[in-house]
Amino acid sequence: MSDLRAELFCDPFAPGVWRFRPLLSRIGYTFSELPWTVRPVAAVETRLEGEAADSFRTAATQAGAAADLPVAADLFAEGVPSSWPACEALVAVRSSQPEAARRYLDRLSARTFAEGEPPTSADTLAALAESVGVAGDVVRDAVGSRRATAAVGRDIERGRALFETLHAHEVRGDPEADELGARLSDDGGAADPADGGDDSAEHDDADAPSAPAAQRSLAGSASAVPRPPLVRIYAGDRTVVVDPRTGFDEFLDVLHRYDPDLGDLDWESQLYGRKVMTAYSIPDRTAEHLSTEPYGEKIRTILTALGEAFTAEVAACADLDAETVRLELRSQRADGVVESTDSGAWTLSNQTD
């Protein structure tokens, strides 16, 4: 296997992270061997009020609609709080238990968008950390500390450096940028690392193809950071930057270029029967109902891997129509196999995190 790993520039309050949650979950589920490092970039630097908050709320609503994910009716009704505390909590979880960071990001974003309660207090952030198996004190002690602030600052700096040298990477899609603003303080990088030294050296690839003109316009900017989410894939000393808007097949192409055996793609053989039916103009949902695939077993496997997931996420991971998944989940809930959380996500009954 190639030395593959992925880096996710993110923010739990960013509408784009909510919009592409099903896709990112599908990538994480399909390529479960691929290690991830989450890098929060504090997309909401300071509290937003008035028109800025209204615009942000509209973007969040549109993101939920595009992804078929719930958005609370009163989301950000009293303004949009800064995401700094949540980002500091995220780097603390990453430092303590790297494998729990992606799941923690998902819990933070679900609390924000689906429940309409953006977590900002140390106690709330600590309770959510405990829900993914991380000691609450790890987060409680980190939020507001210079150490955690410095760690977020270094992640922001990595994002800034990426856009400044975007021409040195192979780029899939057209990554969007946000203004850096005042997110980097003068002394932010001077504190001790809060992430256990996981800030490994950059793996720039000077021989990679140049980015298209639209992307080169972002490169060289010292005042831009990635608009979350954005993924950078490392393959040894080569890197590929992938905009999630390009879709699953783009990630599949990149990852299988370096490791054709990576991932669990057994579903392809089961899809074959459905593909034949759809080739003869049978609608997707009809083909799914005619198929003998064990959807219930597949859904339980996905929930075991993800811990909790929304219908759209399960559908993406299973490559099924959302309505097919919704009906199966309701049936399994009636049988006591799955249950719904406060956010509307699904989890296996009596499951412990």
KAGI-V965197 format. One record per backbone hydrogen bond with DSSP energy under -1.0 kcal/mol. NH is the residue of the N-H (numbers start at 1). CO is the residue of the C=O. Records with the same first field share a line. If there is no record, write none. Layout:
NH = CO ; CO
This chain:
4 = 2
5 = 234
6 = 35
7 = 232
8 = 37
9 = 230
10 = 39
14 = 11
18 = 14
19 = 15
20 = 16
21 = 18
24 = 20
25 = 21
26 = 22
27 = 23
28 = 24
29 = 25
30 = 26
31 = 27
34 = 31
37 = 6
39 = 8
41 = 10
48 = 80
52 = 49
54 = 50
55 = 51
56 = 52
57 = 53
58 = 54
59 = 55
60 = 56
61 = 57
62 = 58
63 = 59
64 = 60
65 = 61
66 = 62
67 = 63
69 = 64
72 = 113
75 = 72
77 = 74
79 = 76
80 = 48
83 = 44
87 = 83
88 = 84
89 = 85
90 = 86
91 = 87
92 = 88
93 = 89
94 = 90
95 = 91
96 = 92
97 = 93
100 = 97
101 = 98
104 = 100
105 = 101
106 = 102
107 = 103
108 = 104
109 = 105
110 = 106
111 = 107
112 = 108
113 = 109
114 = 110
115 = 110
117 = 111
125 = 121
126 = 122
127 = 123
128 = 124
129 = 125
130 = 126
131 = 127
132 = 129
133 = 130
134 = 129
138 = 135
140 = 136
141 = 137
143 = 139
145 = 142
149 = 145
150 = 146
151 = 147
152 = 148
153 = 149
154 = 150
155 = 151
156 = 152
157 = 153
158 = 154
159 = 155
160 = 156
161 = 157
162 = 158
163 = 159
164 = 160
165 = 161
166 = 163
168 = 165
169 = 166
170 = 239
172 = 241
178 = 225
180 = 223
183 = 180
188 = 185
190 = 187
198 = 195
200 = 198
208 = 205
216 = 212
217 = 213
218 = 215
219 = 215
221 = 218
225 = 178
227 = 176
230 = 9
231 = 242
232 = 7
233 = 240
234 = 5
235 = 238
236 = 3
238 = 235
240 = 233
241 = 170
242 = 231
243 = 172
246 = 243
247 = 244
251 = 247
252 = 248
253 = 249
254 = 250
255 = 251
256 = 252
257 = 253
258 = 254
259 = 255
262 = 259
264 = 30
268 = 265
269 = 266
271 = 267
275 = 271
276 = 272
277 = 273
278 = 274
279 = 275
281 = 278
282 = 277
287 = 283
288 = 284
289 = 285
290 = 286
291 = 287
295 = 293
298 = 294
299 = 295
300 = 296
301 = 297
302 = 298
303 = 299
304 = 300
305 = 301
306 = 302
307 = 303
308 = 306
309 = 346
314 = 310
315 = 311
316 = 312
317 = 313
318 = 314
320 = 315
325 = 321
326 = 322
327 = 323
328 = 324
329 = 325
330 = 326
331 = 327
332 = 328
333 = 329
334 = 330
335 = 331
336 = 333
337 = 332
339 = 347
341 = 345
344 = 341
346 = 309
347 = 339
349 = 337
351 = 348
